[in-house]
Amino acid sequence: MDQLDQHVVRSVRGEEWEQVKALRLDALRDRAAPVAFLETLDAAQGRPDSFWRDRAAGAAGGRGARQFVAEGPDGVWDGSVTVLVEEAGATDFFGEPVERTQGHLVGVFVREERRGGGLAEALFAAALEWAWSLEEPAPERVRLFVHGENARAAAFYRRFGFVASGRVVPLEDGAEEREYVMVRPAG
């Protein structure tokens, strides 16, 4: 049976903060974490439960964010992606002004043993469908950042219709490491 036949892709519920926390910690333990996430396992483990409660509640409803998970028949969450809505005029994670209303995909993760079976595609489809469904001001595009050394992720994003924006963000002042911004226009 195909993985997609066995999984349900859905948004998280506010009361599922413990599962949100557990999946994030698993993602940060993954061998790809250093080039996939801007957070360390130690930092995430040090956050109080109130942080995780707020995170789950914020990603479960409203316009600001939505987290989608791929839930297996055993109830295990095998993957996740979150859409943040960045409103025109706001400031982004890197302190840069947001020029247009847009979705921002973050926290992309599929468990290593589940990769290659379509879960990432199903998560992205759900995330993009939600972003495009938002009322005025509707997002003009969805963007994501990809580490310069994460070629596998960049190839997946290109297959899913994302293109390089031309914007490159250094991870730290003077650092060699870079994040590349990829975008997918609405429509």
Contacts in CASP RR format, 6 or more apart in sequence:
PFRMAT RR
TARGET T0000
AUTHOR 0000-0000-0000
METHOD contacts of the structure
MODEL  1
MDQLDQHVVRSVRGEEWEQVKALRLDALRDRAAPVAFLETLDAAQGRPDS
FWRDRAAGAAGGRGARQFVAEGPDGVWDGSVTVLVEEAGATDFFGEPVER
TQGHLVGVFVREERRGGGLAEALFAAALEWAWSLEEPAPERVRLFVHGEN
ARAAAFYRRFGFVASGRVVPLEDGAEEREYVMVRPAG
2 117 0 8 1.000
3 114 0 8 1.000
3 117 0 8 1.000
3 118 0 8 1.000
3 119 0 8 1.000
4 117 0 8 1.000
4 118 0 8 1.000
4 119 0 8 1.000
4 122 0 8 1.000
6 72 0 8 1.000
6 73 0 8 1.000
7 70 0 8 1.000
7 71 0 8 1.000
7 72 0 8 1.000
7 73 0 8 1.000
7 78 0 8 1.000
7 119 0 8 1.000
7 122 0 8 1.000
8 70 0 8 1.000
8 71 0 8 1.000
8 72 0 8 1.000
9 68 0 8 1.000
9 69 0 8 1.000
9 70 0 8 1.000
9 71 0 8 1.000
9 119 0 8 1.000
9 122 0 8 1.000
9 123 0 8 1.000
9 125 0 8 1.000
9 126 0 8 1.000
10 68 0 8 1.000
10 69 0 8 1.000
10 71 0 8 1.000
10 126 0 8 1.000
11 59 0 8 1.000
11 60 0 8 1.000
11 61 0 8 1.000
11 66 0 8 1.000
11 67 0 8 1.000
11 68 0 8 1.000
11 69 0 8 1.000
11 126 0 8 1.000
11 130 0 8 1.000
12 19 0 8 1.000
12 20 0 8 1.000
12 56 0 8 1.000
12 59 0 8 1.000
12 60 0 8 1.000
12 67 0 8 1.000
12 68 0 8 1.000
12 69 0 8 1.000
13 56 0 8 1.000
13 60 0 8 1.000
14 53 0 8 1.000
14 56 0 8 1.000
14 57 0 8 1.000
14 58 0 8 1.000
14 59 0 8 1.000
14 60 0 8 1.000
14 61 0 8 1.000
15 56 0 8 1.000
16 56 0 8 1.000
16 60 0 8 1.000
17 49 0 8 1.000
17 52 0 8 1.000
17 53 0 8 1.000
17 55 0 8 1.000
17 56 0 8 1.000
17 57 0 8 1.000
18 52 0 8 1.000
19 69 0 8 1.000
19 77 0 8 1.000
20 52 0 8 1.000
20 55 0 8 1.000
20 56 0 8 1.000
20 59 0 8 1.000
20 67 0 8 1.000
21 44 0 8 1.000
21 49 0 8 1.000
21 52 0 8 1.000
21 55 0 8 1.000
22 77 0 8 1.000
23 69 0 8 1.000
23 77 0 8 1.000
23 79 0 8 1.000
23 80 0 8 1.000
23 109 0 8 1.000
24 44 0 8 1.000
25 41 0 8 1.000
25 44 0 8 1.000
25 45 0 8 1.000
26 109 0 8 1.000
26 111 0 8 1.000
27 33 0 8 1.000
27 36 0 8 1.000
27 37 0 8 1.000
27 80 0 8 1.000
27 107 0 8 1.000
27 109 0 8 1.000
28 37 0 8 1.000
28 39 0 8 1.000
28 40 0 8 1.000
28 41 0 8 1.000
28 44 0 8 1.000
29 41 0 8 1.000
30 36 0 8 1.000
30 109 0 8 1.000
30 111 0 8 1.000
30 112 0 8 1.000
31 112 0 8 1.000
32 150 0 8 1.000
32 152 0 8 1.000
32 153 0 8 1.000
33 41 0 8 1.000
35 147 0 8 1.000
35 148 0 8 1.000
35 149 0 8 1.000
35 150 0 8 1.000
36 107 0 8 1.000
36 108 0 8 1.000
36 109 0 8 1.000
36 147 0 8 1.000
36 150 0 8 1.000
36 153 0 8 1.000
37 107 0 8 1.000
38 93 0 8 1.000
38 171 0 8 1.000
56 67 0 8 1.000
58 64 0 8 1.000
58 65 0 8 1.000
59 65 0 8 1.000
59 66 0 8 1.000
59 67 0 8 1.000
59 82 0 8 1.000
60 66 0 8 1.000
60 67 0 8 1.000
63 85 0 8 1.000
63 134 0 8 1.000
64 84 0 8 1.000
64 85 0 8 1.000
65 82 0 8 1.000
65 83 0 8 1.000
65 84 0 8 1.000
65 85 0 8 1.000
66 82 0 8 1.000
66 83 0 8 1.000
66 127 0 8 1.000
66 130 0 8 1.000
67 80 0 8 1.000
67 81 0 8 1.000
67 82 0 8 1.000
67 83 0 8 1.000
68 80 0 8 1.000
68 81 0 8 1.000
68 82 0 8 1.000
68 83 0 8 1.000
68 123 0 8 1.000
68 126 0 8 1.000
68 127 0 8 1.000
68 130 0 8 1.000
69 77 0 8 1.000
69 79 0 8 1.000
69 80 0 8 1.000
69 123 0 8 1.000
70 77 0 8 1.000
70 78 0 8 1.000
70 79 0 8 1.000
70 80 0 8 1.000
70 110 0 8 1.000
70 114 0 8 1.000
70 119 0 8 1.000
70 122 0 8 1.000
70 123 0 8 1.000
71 77 0 8 1.000
71 78 0 8 1.000
72 78 0 8 1.000
78 110 0 8 1.000
78 111 0 8 1.000
78 114 0 8 1.000
78 119 0 8 1.000
79 109 0 8 1.000
79 110 0 8 1.000
79 111 0 8 1.000
79 114 0 8 1.000
79 119 0 8 1.000
79 120 0 8 1.000
79 123 0 8 1.000
80 107 0 8 1.000
80 108 0 8 1.000
80 109 0 8 1.000
80 123 0 8 1.000
81 105 0 8 1.000
81 106 0 8 1.000
81 107 0 8 1.000
81 108 0 8 1.000
81 109 0 8 1.000
81 120 0 8 1.000
81 123 0 8 1.000
81 124 0 8 1.000
81 126 0 8 1.000
81 127 0 8 1.000
82 105 0 8 1.000
82 106 0 8 1.000
82 107 0 8 1.000
82 127 0 8 1.000
83 103 0 8 1.000
83 104 0 8 1.000
83 105 0 8 1.000
83 106 0 8 1.000
83 127 0 8 1.000
83 130 0 8 1.000
83 131 0 8 1.000
83 142 0 8 1.000
84 103 0 8 1.000
84 104 0 8 1.000
84 106 0 8 1.000
85 101 0 8 1.000
85 102 0 8 1.000
85 103 0 8 1.000
85 104 0 8 1.000
85 131 0 8 1.000
85 134 0 8 1.000
85 139 0 8 1.000
86 92 0 8 1.000
86 98 0 8 1.000
86 101 0 8 1.000
86 102 0 8 1.000
86 103 0 8 1.000
86 104 0 8 1.000
87 98 0 8 1.000
87 101 0 8 1.000
87 137 0 8 1.000
88 98 0 8 1.000
88 99 0 8 1.000
88 100 0 8 1.000
88 101 0 8 1.000
88 137 0 8 1.000
89 97 0 8 1.000
89 98 0 8 1.000
89 99 0 8 1.000
90 97 0 8 1.000
90 98 0 8 1.000
91 97 0 8 1.000
91 98 0 8 1.000
92 98 0 8 1.000
92 104 0 8 1.000
94 169 0 8 1.000
100 140 0 8 1.000
100 141 0 8 1.000
101 137 0 8 1.000
101 138 0 8 1.000
101 139 0 8 1.000
101 140 0 8 1.000
102 139 0 8 1.000
102 140 0 8 1.000
102 141 0 8 1.000
102 142 0 8 1.000
102 143 0 8 1.000
102 183 0 8 1.000
103 131 0 8 1.000
103 139 0 8 1.000
103 141 0 8 1.000
103 142 0 8 1.000
103 143 0 8 1.000
104 142 0 8 1.000
104 143 0 8 1.000
104 144 0 8 1.000
105 124 0 8 1.000
105 127 0 8 1.000
105 142 0 8 1.000
105 143 0 8 1.000
105 144 0 8 1.000
106 144 0 8 1.000
108 120 0 8 1.000
108 123 0 8 1.000
108 144 0 8 1.000
108 153 0 8 1.000
110 116 0 8 1.000
110 119 0 8 1.000
110 120 0 8 1.000
110 123 0 8 1.000
120 156 0 8 1.000
121 160 0 8 1.000
124 160 0 8 1.000
127 142 0 8 1.000
128 142 0 8 1.000
128 184 0 8 1.000
131 139 0 8 1.000
131 142 0 8 1.000
132 138 0 8 1.000
132 139 0 8 1.000
132 186 0 8 1.000
132 187 0 8 1.000
138 186 0 8 1.000
139 186 0 8 1.000
140 185 0 8 1.000
140 186 0 8 1.000
141 183 0 8 1.000
141 184 0 8 1.000
141 185 0 8 1.000
141 186 0 8 1.000
142 183 0 8 1.000
142 184 0 8 1.000
142 186 0 8 1.000
143 165 0 8 1.000
143 181 0 8 1.000
143 182 0 8 1.000
143 183 0 8 1.000
143 184 0 8 1.000
144 157 0 8 1.000
144 162 0 8 1.000
144 181 0 8 1.000
144 182 0 8 1.000
145 169 0 8 1.000
145 179 0 8 1.000
145 180 0 8 1.000
145 181 0 8 1.000
145 182 0 8 1.000
146 153 0 8 1.000
146 154 0 8 1.000
146 157 0 8 1.000
146 179 0 8 1.000
146 180 0 8 1.000
146 182 0 8 1.000
147 153 0 8 1.000
147 177 0 8 1.000
147 178 0 8 1.000
147 179 0 8 1.000
147 180 0 8 1.000
148 154 0 8 1.000
148 177 0 8 1.000
148 178 0 8 1.000
148 179 0 8 1.000
148 180 0 8 1.000
149 177 0 8 1.000
154 180 0 8 1.000
154 182 0 8 1.000
157 182 0 8 1.000
158 182 0 8 1.000
160 184 0 8 1.000
161 184 0 8 1.000
162 182 0 8 1.000
162 183 0 8 1.000
162 184 0 8 1.000
163 182 0 8 1.000
163 183 0 8 1.000
163 184 0 8 1.000
164 180 0 8 1.000
164 181 0 8 1.000
164 182 0 8 1.000
165 180 0 8 1.000
165 181 0 8 1.000
165 182 0 8 1.000
165 183 0 8 1.000
166 180 0 8 1.000
166 181 0 8 1.000
167 180 0 8 1.000
167 181 0 8 1.000
168 178 0 8 1.000
168 179 0 8 1.000
168 180 0 8 1.000
168 181 0 8 1.000
169 178 0 8 1.000
169 179 0 8 1.000
169 180 0 8 1.000
169 181 0 8 1.000
170 177 0 8 1.000
170 178 0 8 1.000
170 179 0 8 1.000
171 177 0 8 1.000
171 178 0 8 1.000
171 179 0 8 1.000
END
